[in-house]
């Protein structure tokens, strides 16, 4: 298995929630920019002059031919594209990113190494690298970043992972840990000392990974400083990442020390070290942020989900392709993942929605009792018609949660709602589950045709504008005022500045 080396990621709570729900057998309902391609698309002001054109253009494949690790990244590249919705194609974004990559390439310590930069068509905020020079950055991360220096910090961090062979080191370390785990489980299964040794080994593996991340932070900050970017951009973006994680995640770990197997250093530690590295890299400060050029580059970029995944608009989910929609209650947050639509709300309430194909000859009551729901109470299976749609509901218990399961038939497709409530609050499950399931309906032709993707738009603040007046221009997003501050890295008490450009989300 190839280890993804990137660490600029958020949103683990929803995935942890999905794993916690007692379902079995669930079925879920661009472009590459190489350094060479990027440099060729830059204006004369972006790169040094004086280079002669080659009769045989250098491509990423030919440049990496001598790299023994290239086969690893090349074999995994199609899998990465499939996992993250393919490559995102937007010439304006690619030109902007090529300018950043070109400056980093010009100051690289290893001029012989080639990098393949791919923008992934995913709203998730993530970046990572594979051995052989394959570096990935999502459009979700580009939407969160505020200037070229912040993106340079992310890419510099990933380039450092590749240059330091962290992917290979981590792969070898995990192989050793896997072997040790097998020995302990097979030979020392009943031996407490053996189990403690296994736990220590896992902890050592996690700490090794954290050291890699901190090393990549240091190397990346030095690199962007040498390229002329603001070295403090790394710390700024780490703060933005932390704020984004808090904004999106409904469940937060109260004691981060308990998560001792987390593969990344805590945000406060990384931010503090990043600021220290920035001071060391440029004691006198300085360095460009190139904010205006960056904002112009991402203006119009797709934001959030694509049509093939369905759209989240505040508390409602729409899927124009499937022609369906439903709504979650107040104070719930929807997370549209590749496997299912998840929603979390107050009091540790969780909702999962997905769909499967089902033969019309199979009754919904038989289907719900067929074994895919753990802890099902068969005596609770009951008809639950939703408008003129056939539906069936039932209750289940598992662990510390009570569950309501509702399945709705639409042609040969069955859509499934699972609502989970802590057992001590099981009396709440009925009203919550019913309100969600009963909001399910088919879209009209007009509604399907009117749904458009959201995009990043850039506006200039005028005299008299406020955070409220500009954030009111945001459409289709949850908590627009808070998201506006987050996207523009504004402090809670900070006001907008006339003449300054700001990101908003609109159609």
Secondary structure, DSSP 8 states (H G I E B T S, - for coil): -----------HHHHHHHHHS-BSS-----EEEEHHHHHHTS-TTTS-S-----SS---HHHHTTT-TTHHHHHHHHHHHHHHTTSB---HHHHHHHHHHHHHHHHT-S-TT---EEEEES-SS--EEEETTTEEEEEHHHHHH--SHHHHHHHHHHHHHHHHTTHHHHHHHHHHHHHHHHHHHHHHSTT-HHHHHHHHHHHHHHHHHHHHHHHHHHHHHHHHHHHTTB-TTHHHHHHHHHHHHHHHH-S---S-GGG-TT-SS--HHHHHHHHHHHHHHH-TT---B--HHHHHHHHTT-EES--TTT-EEETTEEEETTTTEEEE--TT-EEEE-SS-EEEEEGGGEEEEEEEEE--TTS-HHHHHTSS-BTTEEEEEEEE--BTTB-EEEEEEEETTEEEEEEEEEETTEEEEEEEEEEGGGGGGHHHHHHHHHHT-EE--HHHHHH---EEEEEEE--TT--HHHHHTT--S-SSHHHHHHHHTT--TT----TT-EEEEEE-
